[in-house]
Amino acid sequence: VLLARYLPYKLPKASKSYATILGNGPSLSQSLINDLEFIKESEIFCVNHFAVSTIYAEIKPQNYVLLDPAFFINNCHSAFYEVVNKMTDNFIENTSWPVNLYIPKSAKNSEFHTKILKNPHIKTIFFNYTIIKGFDPFMFWLFRKKVGFIQSQTVLIAATFLAVNQRYKKVILFGADSSWHESINLSENNVLKMKQFHFYDNPDEVKSLEVLDIRNKNPKTSIAFQFESLSKTFKGYEVLNKFANSLGVKIYNASTKSYIDAFERIKIN
């Protein structure tokens, strides 16, 4: 079992010259209006709860990336159970075209994975989420050999990393707002809360909810934990950009709003 954790994983080869990564940030709504035809012509990667949106069946993404442990922990925390089940049901019921589903090897045989197997259109591709750290040449060599993974504090990093490692010449991000810090608040009882607003949400229905770390028995988090997580996120984008450059791959950020400064910003139209 330990050895299997470090075995190389296989990825499909790039099928087009460029790939688009669709984050679920609020700004994606505008991009789906302004840049929809450009996105449709690309190899599309979507993430997390994208399948709950009506646009999912319209644009028919070829790739779906999941990393959040909430999807794979059997009997996950009640705060996540309903939304995870909704996404899973929508994904299974609405996928009628070939989709590559990328999930960590550790998710194999989870309840989620078992359910997904019911849909023959969904092909599971397991990646080895063993985080590699060290000097850039050492890290990048192991990344290329696919025996380890970049630290992915968000699934957007994981999806972009997978596209880069498939050698798309260009990887273009949409809906990568990364603006969580704007909605952080602390209650009088020191409970850390945040509004998680996505492009498919009704803004009037989004509530400020407690931030939880479901990987721990005591899921309560702190301000220090949250800002450390944000620091790892933006550092991850910097490492990702260096790795892409080492392969001759260019990452662009076409999000109409974004706090990511690691990638060159562009406008499609």
C-alpha positions as CSV (number, residue, x, y, z in Angstrom):
1,V,0.0,0.0,0.0
2,L,2.8,2.4,0.9
3,L,4.6,1.6,-2.4
4,A,1.5,2.2,-4.4
5,R,1.3,5.7,-3.0
6,Y,4.5,6.6,-4.9
7,L,3.9,4.8,-8.1
8,P,3.6,7.0,-11.2
9,Y,0.1,7.8,-12.5
10,K,-0.9,8.3,-16.1
11,L,-2.5,11.2,-17.7
12,P,-4.2,11.6,-21.1
13,K,-2.2,13.6,-23.7
14,A,-3.3,17.1,-24.6
15,S,-6.0,16.9,-27.2
16,K,-6.1,20.5,-28.2
17,S,-3.7,23.5,-28.3
18,Y,-5.2,25.1,-25.2
19,A,-7.2,24.2,-22.2
20,T,-9.5,26.3,-20.0
21,I,-9.9,25.8,-16.3
22,L,-13.3,26.9,-14.9
23,G,-13.1,28.0,-11.3
24,N,-16.5,28.5,-9.6
25,G,-15.9,32.1,-8.5
26,P,-18.7,34.6,-9.1
27,S,-16.8,36.2,-12.0
28,L,-17.4,33.1,-14.1
29,S,-20.9,34.2,-14.8
30,Q,-19.6,37.2,-16.8
31,S,-17.0,35.0,-18.6
32,L,-19.7,32.5,-19.6
33,I,-21.5,35.5,-21.3
34,N,-18.5,37.2,-22.9
35,D,-16.2,34.2,-23.7
36,L,-18.6,31.2,-24.0
37,E,-17.7,30.3,-27.6
38,F,-13.9,30.6,-26.8
39,I,-14.4,28.3,-23.8
40,K,-16.5,25.8,-25.8
41,E,-13.7,25.4,-28.4
42,S,-11.2,24.5,-25.8
43,E,-10.4,21.4,-23.7
44,I,-12.5,22.2,-20.6
45,F,-11.6,21.4,-17.0
46,C,-14.2,22.1,-14.3
47,V,-14.1,21.5,-10.6
48,N,-16.0,20.9,-7.4
49,H,-19.7,21.6,-7.6
50,F,-19.8,22.8,-11.2
51,A,-22.2,20.0,-12.1
52,V,-25.0,21.6,-10.1
53,S,-25.1,24.5,-12.6
54,T,-27.4,24.4,-15.6
55,I,-24.4,25.4,-17.8
56,Y,-22.8,22.0,-17.1
57,A,-24.8,20.0,-19.6
58,E,-24.6,22.8,-22.2
59,I,-20.9,23.1,-22.4
60,K,-20.2,19.5,-21.7
61,P,-16.7,19.7,-20.0
62,Q,-14.4,16.9,-21.0
63,N,-12.6,16.9,-17.6
64,Y,-13.8,17.1,-14.0
65,V,-11.3,17.5,-11.0
66,L,-12.1,16.8,-7.4
67,L,-9.8,17.1,-4.4
68,D,-11.8,18.2,-1.4
69,P,-11.9,15.4,1.2
70,A,-15.6,16.2,1.8
71,F,-16.4,14.2,-1.3
72,F,-14.5,11.1,-0.3
73,I,-14.9,10.9,3.5
74,N,-17.7,8.4,4.2
75,N,-20.4,9.9,6.4
76,C,-18.8,13.3,6.1
77,H,-19.7,16.2,8.4
78,S,-23.4,17.1,8.3
79,A,-22.5,20.7,7.1
80,F,-21.2,19.2,3.8
81,Y,-23.4,16.1,3.4
82,E,-26.3,17.8,1.6
83,V,-24.2,19.7,-0.9
84,V,-21.9,16.8,-1.7
85,N,-24.9,14.5,-2.3
86,K,-26.5,17.1,-4.6
87,M,-23.4,17.5,-6.7
88,T,-22.9,13.7,-6.9
89,D,-26.5,13.1,-8.0
90,N,-26.4,15.9,-10.6
91,F,-23.0,14.7,-11.9
92,I,-24.3,11.1,-12.4
93,E,-27.7,12.0,-13.8
94,N,-26.6,14.8,-16.2
95,T,-23.4,13.4,-17.7
96,S,-24.3,11.8,-21.0
97,W,-20.9,12.4,-22.8
98,P,-17.4,11.1,-22.1
99,V,-15.8,12.8,-19.0
100,N,-12.5,12.2,-17.4
101,L,-12.9,12.4,-13.6
102,Y,-9.6,13.1,-11.8
103,I,-9.6,12.1,-8.1
104,P,-6.8,11.2,-5.6
105,K,-5.9,7.5,-5.4
106,S,-7.0,7.6,-1.7
107,A,-10.6,8.2,-3.0
108,K,-10.7,4.8,-4.6
109,N,-13.6,2.6,-3.3
110,S,-15.1,5.6,-1.3
111,E,-18.9,5.9,-1.3
112,F,-18.6,8.7,-3.9
113,H,-16.4,6.6,-6.2
114,T,-18.7,3.6,-5.9
115,K,-21.7,5.8,-6.9
116,I,-19.8,7.3,-9.9
117,L,-19.2,3.9,-11.3
118,K,-22.9,3.6,-12.1
119,N,-22.4,6.1,-15.0
120,P,-20.5,4.4,-17.9
121,H,-19.7,7.9,-19.5
122,I,-17.5,8.8,-16.5
123,K,-13.9,7.5,-16.7
124,T,-12.0,7.7,-13.4
125,I,-8.3,8.8,-13.6
126,F,-6.5,8.6,-10.2
127,F,-3.6,10.9,-9.4
128,N,-1.1,10.5,-6.7
129,Y,-1.6,13.4,-4.3
130,T,1.7,13.0,-2.5
131,I,2.9,16.5,-1.9
132,I,6.5,17.1,-3.2
133,K,8.6,19.9,-1.7
134,G,12.2,20.9,-2.2
135,F,14.4,22.7,-4.7
136,D,12.7,23.5,-8.0
137,P,14.7,21.1,-10.2
138,F,14.0,18.2,-7.8
139,M,10.3,19.1,-7.5
140,F,9.8,19.6,-11.2
141,W,11.5,16.3,-12.1
142,L,9.2,14.4,-9.8
143,F,6.2,16.4,-11.1
144,R,7.1,15.4,-14.7
145,K,7.6,11.8,-13.7
146,K,4.1,11.9,-12.0
147,V,5.2,10.3,-8.8
148,G,4.1,13.3,-6.7
149,F,1.9,16.4,-6.8
150,I,2.1,20.1,-6.2
151,Q,0.6,21.2,-2.9
152,S,-3.0,22.1,-3.9
153,Q,-4.7,24.2,-1.2
154,T,-7.5,24.6,-3.7
155,V,-8.8,22.3,-6.4
156,L,-8.1,25.1,-9.0
157,I,-4.3,24.5,-8.4
158,A,-4.8,20.8,-8.9
159,A,-6.8,21.2,-12.1
160,T,-4.3,23.6,-13.6
161,F,-1.4,21.4,-12.6
162,L,-3.0,18.4,-14.3
163,A,-3.5,20.4,-17.5
164,V,0.0,21.7,-17.5
165,N,1.4,18.2,-17.0
166,Q,-0.6,17.1,-20.0
167,R,1.4,19.7,-22.0
168,Y,-1.3,22.0,-23.3
169,K,0.5,24.9,-24.9
170,K,-1.7,27.4,-23.2
171,V,-3.8,27.0,-20.0
172,I,-6.4,29.7,-19.4
173,L,-8.2,30.3,-16.1
174,F,-11.7,31.7,-15.8
175,G,-13.7,32.3,-12.6
176,A,-10.5,32.2,-10.5
177,D,-11.6,35.1,-8.1
178,S,-9.7,33.8,-5.1
179,S,-11.4,36.5,-3.1
180,W,-12.4,34.5,0.0
181,H,-10.7,37.0,2.4
182,E,-13.3,39.7,1.4
183,S,-16.0,37.7,3.2
184,I,-14.2,36.6,6.4
185,N,-15.8,37.6,9.6
186,L,-15.4,36.7,13.3
187,S,-18.4,36.4,15.6
188,E,-18.4,37.8,19.2
189,N,-17.7,34.2,20.3
190,N,-14.6,34.0,18.1
191,V,-16.3,31.7,15.6
192,L,-14.7,32.2,12.2
193,K,-17.2,32.5,9.4
194,M,-17.1,33.1,5.7
195,K,-19.5,33.5,2.7
196,Q,-18.7,31.0,0.0
197,F,-20.3,32.6,-3.1
198,H,-20.1,30.8,-6.4
199,F,-21.3,31.7,-9.9
200,Y,-24.2,29.3,-9.7
201,D,-25.5,30.7,-6.3
202,N,-28.3,33.1,-5.7
203,P,-26.5,36.0,-3.9
204,D,-29.6,36.6,-1.7
205,E,-29.4,33.0,-0.4
206,V,-25.7,32.8,0.4
207,K,-25.2,32.8,4.2
208,S,-22.1,33.3,6.3
209,L,-21.2,29.9,7.6
210,E,-18.6,28.6,10.1
211,V,-15.3,27.6,8.5
212,L,-14.6,24.0,9.3
213,D,-11.6,21.6,8.7
214,I,-13.4,18.3,8.3
215,R,-10.1,16.4,8.3
216,N,-9.8,16.9,12.1
217,K,-12.0,15.5,14.9
218,N,-12.4,19.0,16.1
219,P,-13.2,20.8,12.9
220,K,-13.2,24.4,14.3
221,T,-10.6,26.6,12.7
222,S,-9.0,29.9,13.6
223,I,-8.0,33.2,11.8
224,A,-4.4,32.0,11.9
225,F,-5.4,28.7,10.2
226,Q,-7.4,30.5,7.5
227,F,-4.7,33.0,6.6
228,E,-2.0,30.3,6.6
229,S,-4.3,28.4,4.1
230,L,-4.6,31.5,1.9
231,S,-0.8,32.0,2.0
232,K,-0.3,28.4,0.8
233,T,-2.8,29.0,-2.0
234,F,-1.1,32.0,-3.5
235,K,2.3,30.4,-3.0
236,G,1.0,27.4,-4.8
237,Y,0.1,29.5,-7.9
238,E,3.7,30.8,-7.9
239,V,5.2,27.3,-7.9
240,L,2.7,26.2,-10.5
241,N,3.7,29.1,-12.8
242,K,7.4,28.2,-12.5
243,F,6.7,24.6,-13.3
244,A,4.6,25.5,-16.3
245,N,7.4,27.8,-17.6
246,S,9.9,24.9,-17.2
247,L,7.7,22.9,-19.7
248,G,7.2,25.7,-22.1
249,V,3.5,25.9,-21.1
250,K,2.0,29.4,-20.6
251,I,-0.7,29.9,-18.0
252,Y,-3.0,32.9,-18.4
253,N,-5.6,34.3,-16.1
254,A,-8.7,35.6,-18.0
255,S,-10.9,36.0,-15.0
256,T,-12.8,39.3,-14.9
257,K,-11.9,39.5,-11.2
258,S,-9.0,37.8,-9.5
259,Y,-6.5,38.2,-6.7
260,I,-4.0,35.8,-8.3
261,D,-0.9,37.7,-9.3
262,A,1.3,34.7,-10.4
263,F,-0.1,34.5,-14.0
264,E,-0.3,37.0,-16.8
265,R,-3.8,38.6,-17.0
266,I,-5.5,38.7,-20.4
267,K,-8.9,39.6,-21.9
268,I,-10.4,37.3,-24.5
269,N,-12.8,39.8,-26.0
